[in-house]
């Protein structure tokens, strides 16, 4: 600051008053109020968000790195990790295709009942995960109405991998669609219409015009969808049957280890999922910071 | 004139953009198969019980206690979040401080962190030998394995809903209005209450409803810290699971249908509220 003043030519007519400073502005609070509010906010967030996250890693490493890594050599743990990856690998792409289809139909066309469709897509968010599991028990359970046919033609759904995948799809159903719909609504249809009028086919328009426009929003939705798919507990818990090594996902395996007082192992597996959550948050923050203009402005989360 | 006459009459194409049929068709098919038909199954099954049957199940002492706890704790947790979530949103929008970016990124932690992980972490913190539990135990306060623990877990899970709904609205509040209020002689506190609060109020209500709805159905983060004592700290979703394990499918369905109806009504209120706010602005 002083350097600039020194190098600047001497001001012929110095300003007779100091430039206005915002410190005593009427549209902000007294300093002590500001610091008090910041302190309350930071204390609340530390207590409710930072501390639980920190405690996962502290508990996992309570007995050092040896027992921590031992937890991952257990064959049931490895099976749980594999099953979690498998369920996410099926659920996320299916919901991705659905999200793209639903967003395309809703944002590029006008039809009756559109608002209802959007509300219905959001439905799984307002259903308790346990109820989400229950609905598949009612269908595929021992007394379920679809079980006689499925049992004969497809195989076991409940207490098996297909049930877990179904429950995962249900709870992650809206993530990608609800990320894409507001984004594609903002972008309108001009780009697509230009491409089509220049002779592009529908598919070319989608892959070369629409997809590049929405890629960051799409990635954002996939990240959130994947985090929830790998972490889902309630819904999967109802349909899994908790068969160790066969139908246990990582969150279910954490519960079993915890209830068997194997705290280090439970928190070690939990720390893997916590790291996934942190990577998700980091990627999400990066996308919001770097590509804010290419994400939907009106996101609820 | 003659030139235009030779051109074939241009019929407006019905739709410039292709793909409505397959995309909408697949969307409806997938939505129906995964969400609507299975959900309808709950009501179909519940209807087999009849109103009196459902009433009989949900008015049993244990179910009533569980519903009361789920809805009561969710209400308290959502109110806690309204207070502190609004403060957090305010601090994020209006002030600058070290680490703001980090805290901002972590607001979404309850969305990203699997509920079971949150559940065991909160239990470890608030149990009598945990970091926080051991601090409050000398005061005679027990948090883990009591309804208080349920409230703590539900507060954790609902926090982002309030912050993320209020934050963008608060950012849009017109500073000119605040200056106008100040020049007209309003104290800062009066400006906050009379100018800013009405503007953000609808978003606070929306956030409250979302946090409440989420907390009512929450399972994973609650069951570890709750202790699950019947009549005391047993939440409604857990009761559904217990009834399922006892092969009491009808009882489980009755509780589930009750929770679904209440959630749908909440969802409807939120949507109507948002539509009303959109219309007003």
Contacts between the chains, C-beta under 8 A, distances in Angstrom:
chain1	res1	chain2	res2	distance
A	26	B	178	7.8
A	26	B	179	6.7
A	26	B	182	3.5
A	26	B	183	7.5
A	26	B	188	7.0
A	27	B	175	5.9
A	27	B	178	4.4
A	27	B	179	5.6
A	27	B	182	6.2
A	27	B	191	7.5
A	28	B	94	7.2
A	28	B	188	7.9
A	29	B	188	6.1
A	30	B	188	7.8
A	34	B	95	5.7
A	37	B	87	5.8
A	37	B	90	6.5
A	37	B	91	5.4
A	37	B	95	7.3
A	38	B	91	5.3
A	38	B	95	5.8
A	38	B	97	5.2
A	40	B	84	7.2
A	40	B	87	5.5
A	41	B	84	7.4
A	41	B	87	5.2
A	41	B	88	4.5
A	41	B	90	7.8
A	41	B	91	4.1
A	41	B	92	7.7
A	41	B	103	7.8
A	42	B	91	7.9
A	42	B	97	7.5
A	42	B	99	7.7
A	42	B	103	6.8
A	44	B	84	4.5
A	44	B	87	7.3
A	44	B	88	6.6
A	45	B	88	6.4
A	45	B	103	5.3
A	45	B	106	6.8
A	45	B	107	7.5
A	47	B	132	7.6
A	48	B	155	6.4
A	48	B	156	5.4
A	48	B	159	6.3
A	49	B	106	5.1
A	49	B	107	7.4
A	49	B	109	5.0
A	49	B	110	7.5
A	49	B	156	7.6
A	49	B	159	7.3
A	50	B	106	6.7
A	51	B	125	6.0
A	51	B	131	7.0
A	51	B	132	7.4
A	52	B	113	8.0
A	52	B	118	6.2
A	52	B	121	4.0
A	52	B	122	5.5
A	52	B	125	6.0
A	52	B	156	6.9
A	53	B	106	7.7
A	53	B	109	6.4
A	53	B	113	7.1
A	53	B	121	7.0
A	55	B	121	5.0
A	55	B	124	5.2
A	55	B	125	5.3
A	55	B	130	7.7
A	55	B	131	6.9
A	56	B	117	6.2
A	56	B	120	7.8
A	56	B	121	4.8
A	59	B	121	7.6
A	59	B	124	5.4
A	94	B	30	7.9
A	97	B	26	7.7
A	98	B	26	7.3
A	98	B	27	6.4
A	98	B	30	4.9
A	98	B	31	7.8
A	100	B	23	7.8
A	101	B	22	7.6
A	101	B	23	4.1
A	101	B	24	7.6
A	101	B	26	4.8
A	101	B	27	4.9
A	101	B	30	7.7
A	102	B	23	7.3
A	102	B	27	4.1
A	102	B	31	7.8
A	104	B	19	6.1
A	104	B	23	4.5
A	105	B	19	7.7
A	105	B	20	6.0
A	105	B	23	4.2
A	105	B	24	3.9
A	105	B	27	5.6
A	108	B	17	4.9
A	108	B	19	7.5
A	108	B	20	7.5
A	109	B	15	7.0
A	109	B	17	7.2
A	109	B	20	4.8
A	109	B	24	7.5
A	111	B	20	7.6
A	111	B	24	7.3
A	117	B	27	7.5
A	117	B	28	7.8
A	117	B	31	7.7
A	119	B	267	7.5
A	119	B	271	6.2
A	120	B	31	6.1
A	120	B	35	7.0
A	120	B	36	6.9
A	121	B	31	6.7
A	122	B	267	7.5
A	123	B	35	5.8
A	123	B	39	7.2
A	123	B	267	7.7
A	124	B	35	6.0
A	126	B	213	5.4
A	126	B	217	7.7
A	126	B	263	4.7
A	126	B	264	7.0
A	126	B	266	7.0
A	126	B	267	4.6
A	127	B	39	7.2
A	127	B	217	6.8
A	127	B	260	6.6
A	127	B	263	6.6
A	128	B	216	7.1
A	128	B	217	2.7
A	128	B	218	7.5
A	128	B	219	6.8
A	128	B	237	5.2
A	128	B	256	7.7
A	128	B	259	5.8
A	128	B	263	7.3
A	129	B	115	7.9
A	129	B	217	6.7
A	129	B	219	5.5
A	129	B	220	7.2
A	129	B	237	7.5
A	130	B	217	7.2
A	130	B	219	5.0
A	130	B	237	3.8
A	130	B	238	7.7
A	130	B	240	5.1
A	130	B	241	6.0
A	130	B	256	7.6
A	131	B	42	7.1
A	131	B	217	6.9
A	131	B	237	7.4
A	131	B	240	7.0
A	131	B	256	4.6
A	131	B	259	6.3
A	131	B	260	6.1
A	134	B	42	7.0
A	134	B	240	6.0
A	134	B	244	6.7
A	134	B	252	6.0
A	134	B	253	7.1
A	134	B	256	5.2
A	135	B	38	4.0
A	135	B	39	5.9
A	135	B	41	5.8
A	135	B	42	5.6
A	136	B	38	6.3
A	137	B	244	6.2
A	137	B	249	7.4
A	138	B	38	7.6
A	138	B	41	5.0
A	138	B	42	6.5
A	138	B	45	5.5
A	138	B	249	6.9
A	138	B	253	6.7
A	139	B	38	5.9
A	139	B	41	5.8
A	141	B	249	7.0
A	142	B	247	8.0
A	143	B	249	6.3
A	145	B	41	7.4
A	166	B	34	7.5
A	169	B	34	5.8
A	170	B	34	5.8
A	170	B	35	6.7
A	170	B	38	7.4
A	173	B	34	6.2
A	173	B	35	6.2
A	189	B	16	7.7
A	189	B	17	6.1
A	192	B	17	5.5
A	193	B	16	5.3
A	193	B	17	6.8
A	196	B	16	6.1
A	196	B	17	6.6
A	196	B	18	7.8
A	197	B	16	7.9
A	202	B	17	7.5
A	202	B	18	3.7
A	202	B	19	5.4
A	205	B	17	7.7
A	206	B	19	7.5
A	224	B	111	7.0
A	224	B	112	7.6
A	227	B	111	7.5
A	227	B	112	4.8
A	227	B	114	8.0
A	228	B	111	7.7
A	230	B	114	7.0
A	231	B	112	7.9
A	231	B	113	7.1
A	231	B	114	2.7
A	231	B	115	6.8
A	231	B	116	7.4
A	231	B	117	7.2
A	232	B	114	7.4
A	233	B	114	6.3
A	233	B	115	4.9
A	233	B	116	4.4
A	233	B	119	8.0
A	233	B	219	6.8
A	233	B	220	3.6
A	234	B	115	7.0
A	234	B	218	8.0
A	234	B	219	3.6
A	234	B	220	5.4
A	234	B	237	6.6
A	237	B	219	7.5
A	237	B	220	7.8
A	237	B	241	7.2
A	238	B	240	8.0
A	238	B	241	6.3
A	238	B	244	6.6
A	250	B	114	7.7
A	251	B	114	5.1
A	251	B	115	7.4
A	251	B	116	3.9
A	251	B	117	7.3
A	251	B	220	6.9
A	252	B	116	7.6
A	254	B	116	5.0
A	254	B	117	6.8
A	254	B	120	6.5
A	255	B	116	5.8
A	255	B	224	7.9
A	258	B	120	5.3
A	258	B	224	6.9
A	263	B	124	7.9
A	266	B	120	6.2
A	267	B	120	6.9
A	267	B	124	7.7
A	270	B	114	7.9
A	270	B	116	7.3
A	270	B	117	4.4
A	270	B	120	6.0
A	270	B	121	7.2
A	273	B	113	7.4
A	273	B	114	4.8
A	273	B	116	8.0
A	273	B	117	5.1
A	274	B	113	6.3
A	274	B	117	5.6
A	276	B	112	8.0
A	277	B	109	6.6
A	277	B	112	4.0
A	277	B	113	4.3
A	277	B	114	7.1
A	277	B	117	7.6
A	278	B	112	7.8
A	280	B	112	4.6
A	281	B	105	5.3
A	281	B	106	6.8
A	281	B	108	6.0
A	281	B	109	6.5
A	281	B	112	5.3
A	282	B	105	7.2
A	284	B	105	7.5
A	284	B	108	6.7
A	284	B	112	7.7
A	285	B	101	7.7
A	285	B	104	7.6
A	285	B	105	4.2
A	298	B	168	7.7
A	299	B	164	7.7
A	300	B	164	6.4
A	300	B	165	6.6
A	300	B	210	7.6
A	301	B	108	6.6
A	301	B	111	5.8
A	301	B	160	5.9
A	301	B	161	7.3
A	301	B	164	5.0
